[in-house]
Amino acid sequence: MKRPTIRDIARAAGVSPTAVSFALNGKPGISTATRERILATANAMGWTPNPLARALSISRAHAVGLVIPRPKSSHSSERFFFNFMLGLQGTLAGADLGLVTHMSTSDEDELEVYRRWWGQRRVDGVIALDPRHNDPRDAFLHEIGMPAVFVGDVLPHSGAVIGQDAGMMTVIAEHLHERGKTSWAYVCGRTSKTHIRHRVEALTAYAQEHGVTLQVAAETEFTEHSGYIETNRLLASTQVPQAFIYENEILALGGIQALTDNDVKPGRDVFVVSCEDSAICRIVTPAISAIDRDPSTLGQHAAQVLVDMLEGAEPYTVHEGVPHLIVRASSAGNRD
């Protein structure tokens, strides 16, 4: 019979995996009644401590690592990273784990950071962002024995949290199509990243099915300057898009500036939509329509998967729901 995991016990007892961890490890933070219910459930399911996990816990760093794969100029203004880290820290704090971060601009640097962290026992596991084609990190982390959770793709040896990238792009596509826009541009950053590739594929499929012309501006940095340059290039093309979709609010901000400099009015001459929302989208003129999703939830789920793995659970995957679009002046228009 398969040994029950912390997640199995949590499901049977009707509590969170973190509460189960607290009960089984004698930690404070839950009521006596809850602790007794969890222990009774665990006993009934035949749970016994994992000797290896117990031995490892003695030398644990009680910290989790996060490498941010962006140059400082790119991520410093993005709401995503700030809120994602808030979600991470909220869950990690409940499991008595700290967070160690590092900014990286290359695969080689990121792998070296993992090697150093693990060799120095500075972290017990890592959260990995932006999975990409032929991603070397999963195999590397498995080889050195470091538990990991990837946000954005399911990889052979790690846990995962998966956003609804295709569903999100369909929401944006339906919004633009309903308003009669038949020529779109997607300024998306690097298509080597798995989540961006999924978004491009979904948008392309929708465009082909509905007779929409789509231009994809790929291999750009996630910066305001890149948004500005790519938007200028698209405005100079033989077919100027009727709608611009930007991967995040920083790219969208650069795009709005380029449109303004070219006397093209967002919301009237062209529509603008961002795949990430923030205060930037609300305070610029016109306010930018944006996907409404909470990165802190991604952080919470990623942290919980890793906490469970550190307590002996097998890697598993959490799937997020499809977010909705907040329609603002940049793409409100009129329905046909």
Residue, then its C-alpha position, 0 to 999 in steps of 0.5 A: m500500500k502506498r505511503p500516505t502523503i501530507r497532502d493525502i492526510a490534509r484532504a482526508a482531514g479537511v485542512s490545509p497541508t500546512a496545518v498537517s505539517f504543523a500537527l505532525n511536527g509538533k509545531p504551534g499555529i493550530s488549535t488543539a482540536t485541529r491537531e487531534r483530528i489531524l493526528a487521528t486521521a494520520n494514524a487511521m491512514g497508517w502514516t509513519p514518519n519518513p526517516l530520511a526526511r527526519a534526518l534531512s530536517i536536522s540539517r535544513a536551511h529553513a529557507v527557499g530560493l527564488v532566482i528572478p530571471r530578469p535584468k533589474s531594469s526590466h523587473s523593478s517596476e513589474r507588479f508581478f514580481f512584487n506580488f508573487m513574492l508577497g504570496l510566496q513569503g506569506t505561505l513560507a512564513g507559515a511553514d517557518l521558512g525564509l526566502v533567499t532571492h537572486m537576480s540573474t541574466s543568464d542560464e549559466d548564472e542561474l545554474e551556478v547560483y543553484r549549485r552554490w546555494w545547495g553546496q552551502r546548504r543555504v536553501d532547502g529548495v527553489i521556486a523556478l520562474d519562466p520555464r523555456h524550451n529545452d530548459p536545463r534547470d529541471a534535470f540539473l536540480h534533480e541531479i544535485g538533489m534540490p527540490a524545485v517547483f516550476v511556475g509555468d510548465v510541468l517538468p519531469h522531476s519537479g512540482a509545478v503551478i500552471g497558469q491558464d495562458a491559452g485561456m487568458m489569450t482567448v479572453i483578450a482575443e474575444h474582447l478585440h474580435e467583439r469590437g471589430k478589430t481584425s488586425w492585431a499585434y502582440v508585443c510579447g518578449r521572448t518566445s523561448k519562454t514556455h508561457i509566452r509560447h503557449r500564449v502566442e499559439a493560442l492567439t495565433a489559433y484564434a486569429q486563424e479561425h476568425g480571419v484576424t491578421l496577427q503580427v508577433a513582436a518577439e525576442t524583445e526585453f521586458t522593458e519600457h524602451s522595448g515596448y516603445i521601439e517595437t510599437n514604433r516599428l509596427l506603426a511603420s509597417t505596411q499594415v498598422p495593427q488596429a489593436f496592440i496586446y502587450e505582455n506586461e504593463i511595462l511594455a504597454l507603457g512604452g507602447i502608449q508613449a510611442l503611440t502618443d509620439n506618433d499622434v495615434k490615440p489609444g482607445r480611438d485610433v487603436f486599442v491597447v490591452s496588457c496581459e498584466d494589470s497594475a497601478i500604471c494601467r489605471i493612472v495613465t491616459p487613457a487607462i489601459s485594459a488589462i488581465d486581472r489576476d493576482p500573482s500572489t496566488l501563484g506565489q502561495h500555490a508555488a510555496q505550498v507545493l514546495v513546502d509539501m515536497l520538503e515534508g515528503a510529498e511527491p511533486y504535484t501540479v496546481h492549475e490556476g483558473v482562467p482570469h478575466l479582463i478589466v476593460r478600460a478606456s484603451s479598448a472600451g470602444n463599442r461592440d459591433 
